[in-house]
Amino acid sequence: MAIVLIAEDDPLVRDVAEGMIHDANHQTLLAGDLDEALHILREPAAIHVLFTDIRLKDQIYGGCDLARHAKELRPGIKVLYATGYFEDKLKSLLLPDAPLLLKPYSYDQLSHTLAGLLAS
């Protein structure tokens, strides 16, 4: 069982992601923005995966910034991105070993991607 930090500014999307991750037998921590997620990442609690939306509130690529900070704070953390606004420029901003889910994603897509990420 992994502990997944979900960084998602839309409360409904965050709730759905939390339910899917719980259904996949993982625990979750929740953050509604970049600052809240960074605060959680600075705490001593174990976190295995950061699951972040690319767009966090007014920060178009806030999830990309968050992922880089997460890797600095916790070098072994795995990152999984999600977005509903894919554009070619985005590819250059993503961490190389971090998968990207396009919204709306299904339970099967999320659980399969999360399992593969944890196995790597």
LUMVO-951828 format. One line per field, with one value per residue: residue number from 1; residue in three letters; chain; x, y, z of N, C-alpha, C in turn. Coordinates in pm, whole numbers, plus 50000, padded with zeros to 5 digits. Last residue first. Layout:
// LUMVO-951828
n (NUM;...)
res (Ala;...)
chain (A;...)
n_x (X;...)
n_y (Y;...)
n_z (Z;...)
ca_x (X;...)
ca_y (Y;...)
ca_z (Z;...)
c_x (X;...)
c_y (Y;...)
c_z (Z;...)
//
This chain:
// LUMVO-951828
n (120;119;118;117;116;115;114;113;112;111;110;109;108;107;106;105;104;103;102;101;100;99;98;97;96;95;94;93;92;91;90;89;88;87;86;85;84;83;82;81;80;79;78;77;76;75;74;73;72;71;70;69;68;67;66;65;64;63;62;61;60;59;58;57;56;55;54;53;52;51;50;49;48;47;46;45;44;43;42;41;40;39;38;37;36;35;34;33;32;31;30;29;28;27;26;25;24;23;22;21;20;19;18;17;16;15;14;13;12;11;10;9;8;7;6;5;4;3;2;1)
res (Ser;Ala;Leu;Leu;Gly;Ala;Leu;Thr;His;Ser;Leu;Gln;Asp;Tyr;Ser;Tyr;Pro;Lys;Leu;Leu;Leu;Pro;Ala;Asp;Pro;Leu;Leu;Leu;Ser;Lys;Leu;Lys;Asp;Glu;Phe;Tyr;Gly;Thr;Ala;Tyr;Leu;Val;Lys;Ile;Gly;Pro;Arg;Leu;Glu;Lys;Ala;His;Arg;Ala;Leu;Asp;Cys;Gly;Gly;Tyr;Ile;Gln;Asp;Lys;Leu;Arg;Ile;Asp;Thr;Phe;Leu;Val;His;Ile;Ala;Ala;Pro;Glu;Arg;Leu;Ile;His;Leu;Ala;Glu;Asp;Leu;Asp;Gly;Ala;Leu;Leu;Thr;Gln;His;Asn;Ala;Asp;His;Ile;Met;Gly;Glu;Ala;Val;Asp;Arg;Val;Leu;Pro;Asp;Asp;Glu;Ala;Ile;Leu;Val;Ile;Ala;Met)
chain (A;A;A;A;A;A;A;A;A;A;A;A;A;A;A;A;A;A;A;A;A;A;A;A;A;A;A;A;A;A;A;A;A;A;A;A;A;A;A;A;A;A;A;A;A;A;A;A;A;A;A;A;A;A;A;A;A;A;A;A;A;A;A;A;A;A;A;A;A;A;A;A;A;A;A;A;A;A;A;A;A;A;A;A;A;A;A;A;A;A;A;A;A;A;A;A;A;A;A;A;A;A;A;A;A;A;A;A;A;A;A;A;A;A;A;A;A;A;A;A)
n_x (50810;50581;50460;50387;50202;50001;49928;49823;49607;49453;49394;49259;49047;48909;48994;49012;48923;49268;49547;49837;50175;50463;50793;51056;51110;50874;50768;50823;50804;50528;50403;50399;50168;49912;49616;49429;49379;49611;49838;50135;50316;50627;50784;51066;51335;51390;51221;51286;51320;51074;50908;50992;50895;50619;50560;50598;50389;50171;50172;50130;49950;49817;49579;49525;49735;49769;49837;49779;49969;50063;50347;50405;50481;50553;50554;50599;50732;50667;50696;50465;50285;50377;50328;50047;49994;50104;49943;49629;49501;49584;49574;49679;49572;49657;49523;49343;49193;49014;49180;49183;48914;48882;49063;48941;48706;48812;48932;48707;48590;48783;49055;49329;49532;49748;49769;50004;49973;50132;50060;50084)
n_y (50042;49999;50248;50261;50053;50151;50386;50277;50127;50329;50500;50324;50232;50472;50708;51063;51331;51394;51191;51139;51073;50958;51042;51051;51329;51581;51823;52017;51920;51875;52124;52197;52065;52030;51946;51983;51826;51611;51476;51283;51142;51054;50926;51016;51030;51298;51531;51790;51762;51652;51871;52062;51934;51931;52206;52271;52119;52240;52495;52607;52812;52907;52951;52616;52430;52213;51942;51764;51495;51281;51153;50872;50827;50964;50976;51286;51524;51795;51889;51812;51991;52229;52170;52168;52436;52556;52450;52320;52130;51800;51504;51167;50826;50478;50219;50048;50143;50294;50515;50610;50680;50877;51073;51141;51256;51474;51620;51692;51858;52064;52144;52128;51877;51650;51383;51160;50835;50559;50215;49883)
n_z (48925;49067;49066;48797;48778;48950;48813;48579;48686;48808;48585;48408;48572;48619;48356;48310;48104;48140;48086;48276;48238;48430;48461;48387;48324;48412;48169;47984;47729;47705;47677;47416;47317;47566;47737;47974;48179;48343;48583;48667;48919;49057;49353;49551;49615;49698;49823;49746;49471;49398;49463;49276;49044;49101;49106;48837;48734;48854;48734;48486;48555;48840;48962;49026;48853;48597;48636;48937;49069;49296;49423;49628;49893;50195;50548;50725;50789;50555;50302;50176;50290;50168;49901;49905;49962;49732;49522;49648;49795;49883;50084;50083;50094;50038;49827;49690;49491;49632;49677;49417;49381;49581;49485;49244;49347;49491;49282;49138;49333;49380;49194;49241;49363;49453;49661;49758;49865;49986;49907;50000)
ca_x (50936;50664;50510;50478;50326;50068;49983;49939;49712;49508;49465;49378;49145;48968;48910;49073;48887;49134;49461;49701;50072;50354;50662;51001;51121;50988;50742;50816;50937;50622;50399;50498;50302;49972;49745;49474;49272;49572;49708;50065;50214;50535;50736;50922;51281;51444;51213;51259;51427;51196;50892;51016;51039;50692;50544;50683;50526;50200;50202;50216;49924;49948;49620;49468;49692;49720;49934;49724;49940;49970;50279;50369;50544;50476;50592;50518;50808;50639;50801;50591;50274;50373;50466;50121;49949;50157;50087;49712;49422;49625;49510;49690;49588;49618;49630;49408;49312;48965;49141;49308;48978;48804;49082;49074;48698;48734;49015;48806;48518;48743;48911;49256;49427;49746;49692;49965;49970;50070;50138;50000)
ca_y (50083;49882;50194;50359;50051;50024;50395;50367;50061;50220;50549;50399;50138;50400;50606;50930;51247;51396;51295;51095;51176;50944;51065;50921;51222;51499;51707;52058;51963;51762;52056;52260;52012;52103;51904;52084;51831;51739;51470;51406;51112;51160;50905;51020;50901;51246;51385;51761;51822;51574;51742;52085;51961;51805;52124;52332;52092;52101;52481;52488;52726;52872;53048;52751;52447;52347;52035;51829;51637;51281;51281;50924;50749;50988;50904;51169;51398;51722;51925;51748;51849;52217;52187;52045;52332;52586;52425;52411;52205;51940;51595;51298;50955;50589;50310;50008;50068;50168;50429;50566;50581;50754;51013;51080;51138;51371;51568;51605;51741;51971;52125;52245;51906;51796;51434;51299;50921;50684;50338;50000)
ca_z (48859;49039;49194;48853;48699;48978;48948;48572;48607;48890;48704;48365;48517;48731;48419;48311;48218;48198;48032;48246;48230;48333;48522;48425;48224;48452;48253;48124;47774;47706;47806;47503;47289;47454;47685;47877;48079;48285;48516;48629;48819;49015;49215;49527;49575;49571;49841;49887;49550;49375;49532;49419;49059;49082;49226;48940;48689;48883;48877;48495;48439;48789;48861;49041;48992;48628;48577;48819;49058;49183;49406;49496;49787;50073;50425;50688;50790;50679;50400;50136;50321;50314;49948;49871;50055;49865;49527;49569;49699;49877;49988;50146;50028;50124;49868;49816;49449;49575;49791;49477;49294;49585;49617;49243;49260;49560;49392;49075;49282;49487;49179;49290;49265;49443;49548;49778;49747;50027;49895;50000)
c_x (51041;50800;50602;50540;50432;50200;50058;50007;49839;49621;49529;49460;49272;49077;48982;48980;48951;49032;49323;49622;49939;50252;50553;50861;51056;50992;50872;50801;50939;50758;50502;50511;50409;50115;49786;49610;49310;49454;49680;49927;50139;50444;50635;50892;51133;51382;51261;51265;51410;51315;51016;51006;51075;50843;50624;50680;50625;50340;50236;50259;50006;49932;49755;49515;49654;49671;49896;49832;49876;49919;50194;50306;50522;50550;50497;50566;50729;50711;50781;50705;50404;50369;50474;50266;50025;50119;50142;49859;49500;49546;49562;49640;49609;49643;49572;49531;49399;49081;49092;49281;49104;48866;49007;49101;48832;48725;48943;48895;48614;48670;48864;49104;49343;49651;49692;49896;49924;50087;50059;50088)
c_y (50127;49921;50074;50308;50145;50013;50266;50377;50147;50148;50434;50443;50209;50305;50546;50835;51109;51397;51282;51213;51111;51057;51055;50931;51089;51375;51637;51940;52001;51800;51944;52186;52069;52056;51992;52047;51923;51720;51608;51375;51241;51109;51015;50997;50901;51113;51317;51612;51785;51630;51657;51954;51985;51825;51995;52248;52150;52060;52338;52464;52597;52768;53016;52840;52592;52350;52179;51923;51676;51423;51269;51062;50809;50916;50942;51106;51274;51587;51855;51777;51777;52070;52176;52054;52202;52480;52448;52378;52303;52009;51737;51396;51067;50721;50418;50090;50031;50080;50293;50480;50524;50644;50880;51010;51066;51242;51456;51541;51641;51846;52022;52234;52021;51832;51586;51346;51060;50782;50455;50124)
c_z (48958;48979;49173;48983;48753;48903;48984;48708;48604;48816;48781;48485;48474;48680;48540;48386;48205;48086;48094;48193;48195;48344;48416;48485;48261;48362;48292;48221;47922;47761;47815;47636;47379;47438;47567;47822;47966;48190;48458;48573;48793;48905;49183;49378;49541;49524;49713;49918;49698;49453;49518;49498;49206;49099;49216;49067;48789;48841;48916;48640;48444;48678;48799;48929;49014;48772;48614;48765;48926;49169;49281;49510;49648;49961;50312;50557;50746;50674;50534;50233;50288;50355;50099;49920;50031;49967;49667;49592;49615;49767;49999;50042;50129;50052;49959;49854;49569;49526;49741;49600;49357;49500;49627;49377;49258;49478;49465;49181;49217;49437;49282;49275;49320;49328;49554;49650;49788;49912;49953;50000)
//
